[in-house]
Amino acid sequence: MREKVKLLGVWTGAVIALCAAVFALVFVRTDAPTAGAPATGSGAEAAADGGVSAETREDGQGDADGERTLAVVMYHNILKSSKGTYTVSPAQFESDLAAYVAAGYETVFPSEVIAFVCGEGDLPEKPLLITFDDGRYNNMYYGLPLLEKYGAKAAFYPVGAFSAFSTDSGDHSNPNYSHLTWAQMGELAASGHVELGSHSYNMHRYSPRFGVARMKGESPAAYRRALAEDTGRMQDALLKATGTPALSYAYPFGEYSEEAEAVLRAFGIKLFLTCNEGVTTLKRGDADTLTHVRRVNRDGALTSAGLTEKLDILRK
């Protein structure tokens, strides 16, 4: 009888271990490269070492429901000389940062958003992700000092080809037209206020393909190879410049597809930003809530109060 009980205990332990392994597989996405993607391992390293942890809130608020409503504001240019659909002045950006605080929003990094969904960290009750598309130098020149002043966080999404030109030509550090150099990206990453994502290496173009869309007549295999080459090139460049490849991706022109998502995931991308307007409900353990994250474009014609009011309305 004693031998039977002992055998039963061993069998029960094995079953529990197997269930734990299966449970883990449900919530962990593989980063193994797909066909056409280079097996550099940077995707898996990004998941392990790319700063995906987030501080757990001491009050534990929100742990019971496992959901957060994420607001994302999309910026492009910060310029003193003009404002418009995709441009704000430094004074407007500072006013925005103050308005976010007054409205109860707390800025977060993409890695913290990912960590929340993966069950590895928590988020404030009103998380806000500030994003800057295209990697313009004026985002750093005017924006970084203000982020530091307000203790705020933001994510910059440079285009590799634009940054390569600014770096190689030597024509950089002009807030009116320059893009970030690779060295400047390293400074941003070291600041503690900016996280770098990807906006493609050279797919921020209208033709011959529109963003990351598949071209007419292009085979699925050829398309995957083209996107894998572009994504791998940008990941390698960011890794060299900042020590960390991107965990998040802002689709050029907001063009996205399931094909593109599959390729990007193979390179460690876990959060995908669209240009669809709105907010996004994040759910613990549900990676699909990170696939079509909505954003609100920061139109320079809108006041800071009008912007936060718009965000609050969308959250309801």
PyMOL commands that set and color helices and strands:
alter all, ss='L'
color gray80, all
select helices_A, chain A and resi 2-27+42-49+90-102+110-117+137-150+160-169+182-191+220-242+252-254+258-265+287-290+304-315
alter helices_A, ss='H'
color red, helices_A
select strands_A, chain A and resi 67-75+77-78+87-88+106-107+127-134+154-158+194-196+248-250+271-277+280-283+293-297
alter strands_A, ss='S'
color yellow, strands_A
deselect
rebuild
show_as cartoon
